Amino acid sequence: MDLKPYANYLRAASAMIAGIAIGLFATVLSLNAGYGFNSLRAGPWTSWPHIGGADIDPYARAVISRSGEAPLGRDQGLAFIARTDSDGAPLDAECKYRIVDPLPAARFWTIALASPDGRLVANPTDRYGYSSVDVLRKEGGAFEIDVARDARPGNWLSPGKAQGFVVMLRLYDTPLDIDSNPDPNSFPKIVKLGCA
């Protein structure tokens, strides 16, 4: 039986299968890489200001659809995530950190710990974060928040038994300009104090 007439069909089918495989692979990578394009960075903090607006890109829309979260609208505020400390090292639950102000201008803010997929981290204290109204402040208004498994005096957040975590910063009603690069020095520093 002569297969030469079918060679073109076989090549076309192989090319289509390869194209589908590459497309699926690229889509999976995109969905696991964050909220798509147009991120806003300031030191270790990253935000995607367009995910709460009408100009959201299709990859970010797919990530939000999959996770079921309801992002802040741009007129409500901005949400930032830090996956590293201020030196660029990944956050590790076995280490101790200190989150030190300043903060960009905002009417109200929150800082909380979450798992890498965005869920609040279970911990023995049932304290998941601090806000601008309940954080303990030093004289002059500055604050520090310690992140460690063992108890600390003052503002303390525990990652509980989690292996990894991220720090979430939400700025509500902020005048931060999303069309320019914000000054990293106006954002909290995440300083590693040591590891167990």
Disulfide bonds with the S-S distance in Angstrom:
Cys95-Cys195 1.87
